[in-house]
Amino acid sequence: MRNVVELVDGVVSFGMAFASTGDHDDALERTRAKEEAAGSIRTSVELRDGLEVPVYEGALRPEERAGYATRLWDCSVGMARWIAAEQTASRGGASSCPLAGWRVLELGAGTGLCALAVAVTTQAAEISATDVDPAAVSLTSLAAAELGCAALSAAVFDVCGEAALPRCELLLVSDLMYTEHLALALTRRCCEALERGARVIVGCGGRPARAKFLESLADAGINAHFHSADAVSFAEWAEDCGTTRLLLLDMENDLRLFGVSSSPVMF
C-alpha cells in the first residue's frame, strides 16, 4: 500500500487533475474547485491494488496548526481499506453489493476518506460525508469532484448539536473518541440510528475516550465490544440481518495502516 502526497500549489497544478470537457458549467465548477484547492495537500491513498482515491488536506505551515478535521488520520485509512477489500472479495458484481440502494452517512468525516471508499467500491444510492468543520467539508467536496462521484455529497453537521441525524441505512464513524463529550454525543447518535433500524460501524484507533463510549453504550442498554477488523467481513455483516446492527472496529495497530503517516510531506 502506498500514499502519494503533493502540495497543490495554486490554480494551475490542481487544474491538471481535471479533464477538459468544453462544457461551460463544468469549466465553472473546475474554476471554483481550483480556487478552493490552492495551498492544500493532495494525497493519493491506495485502497487496494489498482485502486487509488484522492484526499485533500489542509496545508501545514510552520506557523500554523491544521485542525483535526482537515488532516488524514490512520484510522480512516484502515477503515477505508477494510471496506474496499471486503467489497472486492464479496461483490462478484454490482448487483450482489449489499449496499445497493442504501443511504450511507459518515459522521465526523474529516477529509472524507471512508465515504470516498464507499463511493468507489459500492452501489450505495447516496453517500453523505459530514463534519462540523466547513473547511473539511470543502476538502471532501474537492476529492468527490475529482472522482466524479455524483452520489457523494459533503455537508456541515454537528455530532454534538441538537439537529436530528440525517436518514440513512448505514452510519459510519471513524476516530471520533477524542473527548468524553464527543463519546457521549456519539453514543446518542448511534442510538438514534439504531432506533430507526439503521446499521452502524464505529472504528477507533485507540483514542482516550473509548472506554467512556463503551460505558455510555452500556448505560443505554447496549453491551458491545471492539472487534479486530480481520475477524469481521464487512459484506457478510451488512448482508446478515440476524447479526447485531452495531459493529465496533479496533483499528489500533491494524496492518492496513502499514505505510501510513499522519505527518504529510509537502513537495
Secondary structure as UniProt FT lines:
FT   STRAND          3..7
FT   HELIX           10..15
FT   TURN            16..17
FT   HELIX           24..37
FT   TURN            38..39
FT   STRAND          41..48
FT   TURN            49..50
FT   STRAND          51..57
FT   TURN            62..63
FT   HELIX           68..70
FT   HELIX           74..90
FT   HELIX           94..96
FT   TURN            98..101
FT   STRAND          103..107
FT   TURN            110..111
FT   HELIX           113..121
FT   STRAND          126..131
FT   HELIX           134..147
FT   TURN            150..151
FT   STRAND          152..156
FT   TURN            159..160
FT   STRAND          170..174
FT   HELIX           180..195
FT   TURN            196..197
FT   STRAND          199..204
FT   TURN            208..209
FT   HELIX           210..219
FT   TURN            220..221
FT   STRAND          226..228
FT   HELIX           229..231
FT   HELIX           234..239
FT   TURN            241..242
FT   STRAND          246..250
FT   TURN            252..253
FT   HELIX           255..257
FT   TURN            258..259
//
